Amino acid sequence: MDSKFEVYYFPIHGRGEPIRLLLAFAKANWESKFVSDWPNEKFNTEGLLYKQCPMLIEHTASGKENRLVQSCAITHYIVDLFNLETDDKFKNALLSSYFEGINEINDKISRYVHEGRRLNEDITETIKKVKDDQSIASFIQYNEDILAKNGANGYYLDNKMTYVDIIAFNIVDKYLHFPGLDDLFTKEKTPNIMKVYENVLNNPEIAAYLKSEKRQPYPSFNKK
């Protein structure tokens, strides 16, 4: 793959981090392009179809520039370019369903966190709401069951690391660094998910990225 990539996003984790992790895992040639003046860039940046980011900017070897928005579309494009799934169409559809299910956990938690900040709610109240929401607990358990069915080997499908494992790693890592929610995923409560986390953490490309200057720090309220 001779293309060079830019991840256009804010200098935070957010929706940009899974894309950065996937590019790192795929050994892509990439860098971050940070938003510096959002009120201006929002309406004057080419390719921002919905005035939202992240946006993936691809510079091909032939000189063509491709710009793509929407996190899921970007994810699937990277997956297709770098073959981060399987050669079986049904298995790939399964991976896509796992991808959506994992994101459902993050979406549910994020809604509470963002709403709590909007209302200037005490963080302990937000944490309580997350932990009292049985749908979140259920979705976490569904993932445990999926992984158990695959042999509890630390992969979502077969015995190979795919993009779904990377996405799961990102979500687990995010909440391991969120005080009060850092016990959502533990070796005792979610052993299968934590096996995935450890597998990805020990991947050479991911390990190198996590130690590099490309990796953005967690905000102060997200640090242990």
Secondary structure, 3 states (H helix, E strand, C coil): CCCEEEEEECCCCHHHHHHHHHHHHCCCEEEEEECCCHHHHHHHCCCCCCCCCCEEEEECCCCCEEEEECHHHHHHHHHHHHCCCCCCHHHHHHHHHHHHHHHHHHHHHHHHHHHHHHCCCCHHHHHHHHHHCHHHHHHHHHHHHHHHHCCCCCCCCCCCCCHHHHHHHHHHHHHHCCCCCCCCCCCCCCHHHHHHHHHHHCCHHHHHHHHCCCCCCCCHHHCC
